[in-house]
Amino acid sequence: MKHYFLPLGLLLSACGSSQLALEEGADEHGFTAPTEHTIRANQAVADKLPIADQADFEDAKRGLIASPESLVVKRGDETVWDHDAFQFVENVEAPASVNPSLWRQAQLNHKAGLYKVTDGIYQLRAFDLANLSIIEGDSGWIVVDPLTSKETAAAAIDFARLHLGEKPVTAILFTHSHIDHFGGVDGVLQYATDDVRIIAPIGFMEEATSENVMAGIPMQRRAGFMYGRHLPRSERGHVDTGLGKEPPFVGSIGIAEPSDLVTETGQTMVVDGVEIVFQNAPGSEAPAEFTFYLPEHKTYCGGEVVSRNMHNLYTLRGAKVRDALKWAAYIDEATHLFGDAEVYFGTHHWPLWGNENIRDFMIAQRDMYKYIHDQTMRMATWGATPNEIASSIEMPETLQKRFASRGYYGTPMHNSKAVYQGYFGWYDGNPANLHPLPEADAGKKFVDYMGGADAILDKAQADFDDGEYRWVAQVLNKLVFAEPGNKAAKALLAKTYDQLGYQAESGPWRDVYLSAAYELRHGTTTEGVDMSNAIDLMRAIPRDKFFESMAARLDPEKIDGKDTKVVFTFTDLGESYTLWLSNNVLHHKTGKDDDADAELALTHNLFLKMATGEAGLKDTLFGDELQLSGSRLKLLGLMTAIDKPDGTYALVTPE
């Protein structure tokens, strides 16, 4: 039960046994030089956008109070956050290996320090993927979104205390249920008053603790690609996520139970003397989320409902799709509710000042999501497939020229597929796609139809030389799945992914392409998760979520025909759960059945140690920390039938 889910952490190392030889012009990690086609494509982006416009740079540095000389956050000998690793983006024109629009965003996201947003409001930026914001109250600070880890949050709040004075934290606002906005709460709570208020949107605890339980292993594997975890921080590697530099992949994660919930739009609270008017916006960027307005300051905090890029309607790590129409409606609602705002700040990026500028920005954000929704549905109505829509959709010129509407994180291409999926699901209506062959089987047939591997490689090389990278990737992907040992195919596919990554404006698109190239060259990665870092978060996860996850990992071949029934009793919580098998399906319910085959009585803490792999069931059965009554064989039979995936499977080659 070691790798249940991943709220945070990817420790990746290359397996060198399958490494491809370095090509001429490649860097030490194998990434090849940008081709002339890539150079021209990136230059075309620079030519059509006002790259030299300094307005965003002026806003990003406005109100700077202090910047740290170095921003590296440690936990013992372990590096949690290394902002200094991105110094290569500063004051340098975009290299040919990076889309110049993404490079510009990377430079803006690199601005680190303590900033005054307006009187009584401050931000710590680039101490983490998200921002930590501070609102001055009558007796202390109201902290908005305490980052991902205890270590980064502590570094940020300590920097603020150094320059603003040592004030207590009287309240903490969690704008939404994503971990980069609450996981570092323990770094802030060290300065909290005894009666600190924790304010969150309704549904926060359920969403914050359960998002990655069921689908955690695939999410963690794909997140490694999406955020370029194992890529070098360099001109040919990871440069930015579009939303910020990167998430911290290690560190201590916590959570705090809210004392106050935002349940409806228009709800008003007075927090440490500060009036706050909330907008409840569930199902926009997160399933539990709010924005808020400070009337005294005429300041609107948009949370992550609005941000200075196009966000994801579907995130590449994998998640339920977000509702574009609902998202646009929330933004429209905010323009009316908080229409007199003179200052905007968000939980990522940098603020905006002036009522006209703010309204203009929010209207563009609203129209961006609604345009993608409406045009996707218009084309679908005429029978266009998801791939056809993604290749055809083009944002209006009025939005294309706005950097805050560019696809640095989400893109029109994959967001349109999210809209399609939200209405129609995965099936595009063509029965050829209803039950296709698996990738490896289809690849072998494809290679045979195309005249063999050598013929495909000759054609692919010619198309690569012509800059047809999208097609070459499709073709060579089939060849690699058919012949995973074909080094020539893997090498050319890796070069192809290099070029697609170099041209990508989206930070996640760049990272997934380059991560694929890395895996092709160096082999699959080994991912380990020390879940003890997240023990405080895990304690808050409802027990039934763990049992649901266990059911989803039951191997039916190992349990076929058995009718086992066992009880888990948490002695310190006074809770019991009965688990039983029916038709090779594992069910659970609260309470204890008297006819169970076995009962395991243990503490919640020991259960969590078992879940993180710190304690093994077989060893623990012979220890003193739990009590077993009934059939030990029945219990072991059930538990050994639960898969224990480690998340090390390949993404771009077959197993």
Secondary structure, 3 states (H helix, E strand, C coil): CCCCCCCCCCEEEECHHHCCCCCCCCCCCCCCCCCHHHHHHHHHHHHHCCCCCCHHHHHHHCCEEECCCCCEEEECCEEEEEHHHHHHHCCCCCCCCCCHHHHHHHHHHCCCEEEEEECCEEEEECCCCCCEEEEECCCCEEEECCCCCHHHHHHHHHHHHHHHCCCCEEEEECCECCHHHCCCHHHHHCCEEEEEEEEEECCHHHHHHHCCCCCHHHHHHHHHHHCCCCCCECCCCECCCCCCCCCCCCCCCCCCCCCEEECCCCCEEEECCEEEEEEECCCCCCCCEEEEEECCCCEEECCCCCCCCCCCCCCCCCCCCCCHHHHHHHHHHHHHHCCCCCEEECCCCCCEECHHHHHHHHHHHHHHHHHHHHHHHHHHHCCCCHHHHHHHCCCCHHHHCCHHHCCCCCCHHHHHHHHHHHHHCCCCCCHHHCCCCCHHHHHHHHHHHCCCHHHHHHHHHHHHHCCCHHHHHHHHHHHHHHCCCCHHHHHHHHHHHHHHHHHCCCHHHHHHHHHHHHHHHHCCEEEECCHHHHHHHHHCCCHHHHHHHHHCCECHHHHCCCCCEEEEEECCCCEEEEEEEECCEEEEEECCCCCCCEEEEECHHHHHHHHHCCCCHHHHHCCCCEEEEECHHHHHHHHCCECCCCCCCCCCCCC
